[in-house]
Amino acid sequence: MAVSALDSRIFRNLFGTQEIRDIFTDEAYVQSLIEVEAALARAEATVGVIPAEAGKAITDAFASLQIDILRHLERIEEIEQRCLLVQFGGAAGTIAALGADDTGLRVREQLATELGLKNPDITWHVARDNIAEILNFLALVGGTLGKIALDVMIMSSNEFDEVSEPFVPHRGASSTMPQKRNPISSEVILAASKMLRANASLGLDAMVTDFERASGPWHLEWVAIPDAFVTAVGALHQTNFALGGLVVKVDSMRRNLYSTKGLIVGEAVMMGLAPHLGRQGAHDLVYEACKSAIEQNRTLLEVLEEIPSLAGITTPEQLAAFCDPLKYMGASQLMVDGMVRRAV
């Protein structure tokens, strides 16, 4: 059995995709090391630390190396600029090997340019807040996806039956209960959101290091960073699948809205009557009406229609409108339309 679900041939596509795994292969890691070394040679050549022609020669030599499965980190383009910092500080972060003048700082600045990274104001190899921020950003993404997944799971239950994930033959079925159609993607997304939060806490833990050489905490990042990126991409992949073909059951939604027999819009009735009875008076009247509707197993409208004091201030049509959930949607449709416009 694989040590991690991310490596398992059985489970790995639930918690990630091949594309994100390729980014964290040993081959991709070595290739990134080579790219940095080549960039450093070009930076030093530009600053004049080594002969100008040496930078190009070293870059060309690295380019001719035969290394397989080639991947880069451009998929992390959305990470904030302040987090993608070049790291070049020498043994203790002083860049002393390049002298006591500003040569080391100029090489670091040029190296940042070569790699498309930001040049930090000070050596940061033991200031890991940028790494922690990236991990916490992924945890925030996971939290949003997890909330969506949990809603889909609850709305998929027999009691609600308002949505269901795309149907794929035998997906979500049980070995003992063939009638089941479990929301597999949502279950995986919810698990992934918890894993991402755990990795975020590892990133925060790795921030506490001793002086200028870590005695171990930042090694947590070796586990947390690739795991978090793979898990986040896997969760996004599953979300795209689940929402891309989500089955929305409008009739079930309508049935559930009316299942409380008007109690769900008690606020609407109260606000409708407040101009005539005052807010507190309307509240007390609706409270008693709701109590009667529950105890007598009747609709709120039926109870309200029998209250004599309402006959002179509202019409039957107005009362019916107050008790209709579909007439108390507020600005929800406008907000949805606004989000759709922003997304397209």
N, C-alpha and C positions, 0 to 999 in steps of 0.2 A: 504493500500500500504506500502511496506517496505521502511524504511528510506534510504536505500542504494541499488543501483543496485546489489551490491555484496551479499546482503542478500535475494534479491527477488527470489522466486522460478521460476519466469518467465525469468529473465535476468541473474541470477548468473552464469550459465554455459557459457555465452558469455564472461564474464569478469574474469573467474577463473575456477578452477576445484575443485572437492570435496576433492582431496588429499591435496591441498594447504589450503583449508578452514579448514580442520581438524587440521592443525598445529596451527591455531590461535583460536581454541575453548577454552571456559573457562576451560574445563576439561584438555586440553593439557597444558594450562597455569599453572593450579594448580599442575599438574604432574611435570612440570619443577621446580616449587618452591620446591616441595618435594625432587626432585633429588638434588637440590642445598643444601638444609638443610642436607640431608644425606651425601653429599660430604663434607660439612663443618664439620660435626661430625667426619668423617674419617680423615680430615686434622688436626683437633685439637687433635685427638687421636694420630696421628703420631708425632706431635710436642711435645705432652706431656701436653697440656692444660687440657685435660680430661683423665680419665683412658683409657688405650689402648683397653680394652674389650668394653668400652662404644660405640666407633665408630661403631663397627660391630653390636652391639645390636640395636643401633638406625637405622642403615641401614636396618637390618632385619625387624625391626618393620615397617618401612616405606614400605618395599617391600610387606608386607602382607595386606596393605590397599587396599580396593576394590574400584577402580575408573574406569569408563568407558573409547568410541571413541578415546586409548593411542597413542600419536604421539610424535616425537622428532624433533629436529632441525638439523638433519644430512643432510637435503637437502640443507643446506647453506654451504656445504663443499668448494665451490669455492671462498668464500669470503676471501680476503687477511688476512694473519695471524695477521697483525697489527690491524685489526678491531675487532677481536674476543677476547676481553680482559675480564679477571675476574674483577668483581666489588665487593670490600669488603673494606669498609673504615670507617664504623661507622657513627655516627651522623654528623660529620663535616669533614670526610675524614682522620682523624688522627689515627684511630684504637686505641684511647686512652683507651678503655675499657679493652684491653689486656695488659696494662702496658706501661711503658716508654722505655722499651728495645726493642729489635728486634723481640719479640715474635709475635706481630701482623703481621709483615712483613713475617715471616716464615710461619705463618698460611695462609696468603694470597697466598704465593708461592705454598704451598701444596694444597690449594683449587684449584688453577689454574691447577695443575697437575691432581687432581681428576676429574675435569670437562673437561680436554682436551683443556683448553684455555691458552692464553698467560698471563704471569704475568706482569702487567704494571710497569714502573719505578716509577710512582707516582699515587696517587688516581685520578681518572678521571671522577667522577660522574657529574662534571659540565663542563668537556671538551668533548663536544659531536661531535668532528670532525670525530670520527670513525663511529658514527651512520650516520652522514651526508654523509660520503664517501660511505657507503653501499647504501643509498637511491639514491645517484647520480650515482653509478654504475648501479643500476636497471634502472635509467632514461636513461643512455647510451645504455643499452640493448634495452629499449623501443624505443629510437631514431633510432637505426639500424633496428629494426623490422618495425617501422613506415615508414621508407624510402622504405623498400621492399614493404610494403602494398600499399603505395601511387603509386609506379611504377606499381604494379599489377592492381590497380584500373584504372589508366590511360590507360594502355595497354589493359584493358578489354573493353574499350569504343568502340562503334560501329565504330568510325572514325579510330581506330587503329586495333582492333579485332585481337591482336597478342597472347593473352593468355586468359585463363578463369580458375576460380576456379573449383575444382572437382564438377561434377554434382550430386546433390541429389534432388530427386523429390520434387518440391514445395519450395525448399530452395532458398531464394532470389526473390521469385515471389512477385507480388504486388496484393493487393486486388482489385485494379481497372485496372491494366495493366498486364494481365496474360502472356504477352510475355516477361516480364522482368526476367533476371537472375542476380540479383545484387551480387557483390562480398562481401557477408556478412562478411566473416572472415577478409578480408582486412579492411573493414569499422570499425569493432570492434578493430582490432589491431591499427589502426590509432588513434582511440579514446583513447585506453589504453596508447599509447605513450604520449599523452597529459596529461593524468592523472598522469603518472609516473613523468613527468617533474614538475607538480604541487607539488607532494609529495616531490620531491627533494628540492624544494624551502622551503618547511616547515621544512625539516631537517636542512637547512642552517639557517633558522630563529631561530630554537631551540638551536643553538649554543650560542646565545647571552643570557647568564644567569647572575644573580647577585651573586657575591661572591661564597660561598660554598653551598648555598641552593637555588634552583630555585624558583622563584615566579610565575612560570607558563609556561615558554617557552617549557620545555621539555615534557610537557603534549601533545604538538603537535605530538610527536612521537607515542603516544598511538594510534593516528588515522593514521598517515603517514606510519608507519612500516608495520602493517598487511595489510593495503590497498595496499601498493606498492608491497609486495611479492605476494599477491593474484592476483593483476592485471598483474604483470610481468609473472607469471606462466600461467595465462589465455592467455596472448598474445603469449607466446611460444607455447602453446597448439594449438591455432588457426593458427599460422604460420606453425606448423608441418602438420596440416590438409591441409592448402591451398597449400603449396609447395609440399607436399607428393603426391598429385594427380593433380598438375598443368597441364593444357592442353596447350601445346605450338603449335601455329599455324604457321608453317614454311612458308607456302605459303603466308600468310598475311604479315609476316615479309619481305619476298622478295619483295612483291608488294610495301610495304611502302618504302623500300630502293630505289626502282626505281621510286617512285612517283615524285621526284624532277627533273626528267629528266637529271640526272647527276650533278646537282648543289651541291648536298651533298658532292661530292668529288672534289670540286674546288681546295682544297689544294693539292690533289694528282696530278692534272693536272699541277698546278703551280710548284710543286717540280720536276715533270717529265721533264718540259721544262726549268727549271732553269739552268741546266748544259750547255744549248745551248744559252739561252737568258740573263742569269744573273738573280738573284732573283727578282730584281725590275722590270726588263723588262718582266719577266714571269708573275709577279703579275699584271702589268698593262694590259697585253694582256688578261689574264684570266678574269680580272675584266670586261673589255669591252665585252668579249665573253659571260659572265654570264648575263650582262645587256641586251645584244641582245636576248639571249635565253628567258629571262623573258618577255621582251616586245613583242617578236614575237611568244611566246608560242611554242618554239621549244626545241629540246634536245640540251644540251651543245655540244655533239659530232657533231651534224649536223652543228652547227655554226663554230666549230673549223675546220671541214673538208673544209670549204669554205675560210679559211684564207690562202692566197698564201704563206706567209712567212714560214708557218709550213711544207709545202710540202717537202722542201729540208732537214729538220732536223728530221722528224719523219715519220714513216710508218703509214698507216691506222690502222694496227693491234695495234701499240703502242698507238695511240690516243684512240682507243676503250678500251684498257686495262686501260689507265689512267682514263677513265670515268666510269669504272665498279666498283661499291661500294664493290662487293665481292672480288675484287683484292686489296683492301686497308684496310685490317683488321689488319695490323701491327702484334704486338706480342700478340694480344688479346687471341688467342687460346692457346698459350704457358702459358699465365697467368692463364687461366681457368684450364688447365691441372695441373699446379702447385698447385692451390688451392684444386683441387680434390684429389691430392696425399696427401696433408696435412690433409685433412678431413677424409680419410679412414684409 
